[in-house]
């Protein structure tokens, strides 16, 4: 019966492979990368360089040479206009205190705000802003000593809250350099929402609008008017910003993504502080950006500049050019293009449905097969039927939870099953070096295909964009180790409950406490290394960078330097030393890691498969070297023991 189940499992895995290929097609449906720089940060650099020969136009020219495609343009406020030296905002009291000469031409209201135009070349645009932002009752225009004042019946706070469209002169300048535009849309008032729609409409009509990016903690229309703008977002791509804790996600973005059918491009943001940090060298930033595009399915890089504290105000522009040059060269080698990024395809395939159905059947078979290895066959049949009943009930009651719990269960079961099969095989017969290595490779490849089966069930855009993700990573790392140890112990014919009772009655000694603390510390360190932000050893970052540049895809160090070699050593010395087999639950970390690689659902399936295969290959080499070294050490110890009649350390 086990052979039939094994064949059925193999068939289910094969039926999921087209689903994995469909995921690969979705991931490669958008290969154009868009580079964007914030216009406000460009202005901050240019405005700080009054004595520099470089001007705003020269800065834009340099950015264009870098393959920068788009410029994000925020809505203006009186604060930004003051920062640019275009206007000065004074209240009535401040205006009276200023020595501008007689103000007899108009009566100064102490409660009003006065907008002084600092340069006559801005008169036309400021006049347009005032007319579009205020009613005739709210604003009046005055002339004083050849200077233009606008009196606004408003408080200072309300005046600075006002938002208005980007300046026509700025838009004309950016268009003249061939940049596409990304509008940064705030969500403050109903007037701002209408203004945003006007900007989007006008820029689309001119053919320069790339995308819409939401400025602030909320998307446009949140919380009550999201549905009002939904027809627009189904046609107009928008930006989905990469968010890491503790930064909160923009309110309303999840609803927007789901209801617009994921008509968005995920972007990686490099802030000015990160760009200029002394800890972020050009190679470090190049690797970070390359990984964001190639391994995390982002298709936009958003940069911010800042004036430098040194004598060179354009230092951030120079460093950005170095970073961009290296990043674009690396990405072009990988087949990416640069221009206006498009959202990933959301095309549905019938293989997605087939893959999910096959995966459900496969999970039940894996659980039943595992039970059959340690318990009578009747219990395995009960497990099989029970698993399908539970899955069916969950699908009826809460289908969303089925696709949270089912992949987690599968990710836990596969490493336990692989470890159990190795345990049963090596307990029954003697296996040589070559057979041990072959069985390791077969087991690891079986885990790899099981992991591909898992990821094939998530062949849809929400996982590619990291809107939805795999849940339970820490649990999937820990449970297989503990469960495999318990199953191995149960196979000895001892009752775990009686053993546990005898154990808890034992007196606690100092070395018990030390052992518990040591094992606990190892467990915490092991769990701390899960995820992208795992704890690293000294010099590990440099080693990882070396692997990334040498191999193109960096394998997991815990696989090829620890778990895979350890598993090979265990299999080779299984019958020679009795204690070795009890290290098997630790060595199965390599199989857990292979599964974990594919639970990063936003990582391209091709990258995950390459990473796992490289890990298996290097792990095999390191494992063979470890076996050779251990063999030599054992021989040397035997000779020393024979010569000096010392205690034999190596006999079991």
Secondary structure, 3 states (H helix, E strand, C coil): CHHHHHHHHHHHHHHHHHHHHHHHHHHCCCCEEEEEEEHHHHHHHHHCCCCCCCCHHHHHHHHHHCCCCEEEEECECHHHHHHCCCEEEEEHHHHHHCCCCCCCCCCCCCCCEEEEECCHHHHHHHHHHHHHHCCCCCEEEEEECCEEEEEECCCHHHHHHCCECCCHHHHHHHHHCCCEEEEEECCCCHHHHHHHHHHHHHHHHHCCEEEEEECCCECCCCCCCHHHHHHHHCCCCEEEECCCCCCCCCECHHHHHHHCCCCEEEEEEECHHHHHCCCCCHHHHHHHHHHHHHCCCCCEEEECCCCCCCCCCCHHHHHHHHHHHHHHHHHHHCCCEECCCCCCCCCCCHHHHHHHHHHHHHHHHHHHHHHHHHCCHHHHHHHHHHHHHHHHHHHHHHHHHHHHHHHHHHHHHHHHHHHHHHHHHHHHCCCCHHHHHHHHHHHHHHHHHHHHHHHHCCCCHHHHCCCCCCCCHHHHHHHHHHHHHHHHHHCCCCCHHHHHHHHHCCCCCHHHHHHHHHHHHHHHHHHHCCCCCCCCCCCHHHHHHHHHHHHCCCCCHHHHHHHHHHHHHHHHCCCCCHHHHHHHHHHCHHHHHHHHHHCCCCCCHHHHHHHHHHHHHHHHHHHHHHHHHHHHHHHHHHHHHHHHCCCCCCCC
